[in-house]
Amino acid sequence: MRHPSVRFFPVVCLAVVLSGLVSSPAAAPLAAVGHPLPPWQRGMLDIHQINTGTGNAALFILPDGTTWLLDAGAVNRSGSREPRYDAPQRPDTSVRAGQSIVRYIRRVHPEGEGGALDYAMLTHFHDDHMGTLLPESPTAKSGAYQLTGITEVGDELRIRLLLDRDWPEYSYPAPSGGAMMLNYRAFLQWQREHRGLQVARFEAGRNDQIGLRRAPRDFPSFEVRNIAANGRVWTGAGTTARTRFPEGIMPNENNCSLAFRLTYGAFTYFNGGDMAGQLAPTSAAWTDLESAVAWVTGPVDVHALNHHGTPDGANAFFLSVLQPRVHILSTYASSQPGPEVMRRMLSERIYPGPRDIFMTNTHWPGRREHMVKLYGEKETAWLLERFGEIASTQGHVVVRVEPGGARYSVLVVDDSKVDGGVRSVHGPYESRGAARAAR
Ligand SMILES: [Zn+2]
């Protein structure tokens, strides 16, 4: 498997540096290895897959400066500062994951330190997406809730609108009375009463729940289409959706994940939380959400791999329709990604053409022995060889789409310290829609 952006990486970097030297003063500064990430500028679309080593978190900076946090995971052991899974916490365990996410956002926010989040969204109610509640999780100054993941981020940074899959009842598929959900609901209530937080249920089919809050008319090609939630999937017609879940079944939390498609000009991105599609021999057909979602999503440029590279995600049909040029994997355990998923992602029989894979937290010392326990010597050796070939195995992954959406680059940012610089530059890639329009 050849990956041009990796093979030609030194050439790309040199070209990036040289073109930065001769570009006009008005042009956006280009990213260069070893230097800080150049700030977002108006017209750009930034997607920052933030690596804390303890779950999922992504910050979107939309073309008019609207900000949107997707998930704020934090999985830690009780009585220890270590993560519950075996990836190392980033930058280290001196601060909690929620605090690391806040620091990251403050560093890149278009309005600087004091900037609020226009949107926050939870793909589903698992702790690697919203934060583990531990006995030692500190209590907010207000005394109303404990701080972990999304409640910690939202306590520090004002959130204007929070979207989740089940506001306001929290009763689907069954009433949720667990301590983590009660803490989350106490957070929502206090923030609504004291800080003006709005909360809404994400509804499959709609394209008006996430939008540009500052200058929507300046970027008319921008759209976020809600594709799925609670097993309901957009039909592709208007804003209608229909359920994939038969009457009387009990889906699990991952089955209920939100999914959306973001388009900006010729550029398209997909995120489906932890939804599944690869059926085990004994699984019911309705657990395959990915196939229904693929029909209405279509080809994309960039794809956040469903369920972190767990074997039930990224089925062959789903990949054959989306055909991602860039895969982003939010990884925090030895099992991620498994060899089956890696084979599917790399297979040119599933879809032709080059593709680049970026993982957030994969290549750490000590991982090999855990992988051998899971996959055996032979499969582990095969996977580690692949890890050596792919675009990046460690760091924050920043997709930076150029104004208008015709091209984008992927910038890997050092996650070992709070102010880490750019570690590698990949691309620029031509967005699919631009390539189609030129034919
Ligand atoms: Zn997850």
Boltz pocket constraint, residues with backbone or C-beta under 6 A from the ligand:
constraints:
  - pocket:
      binder: B
      contacts: [[A, 56], [A, 126], [A, 128], [A, 129], [A, 274], [A, 307], [A, 308]]
      max_distance: 6.0
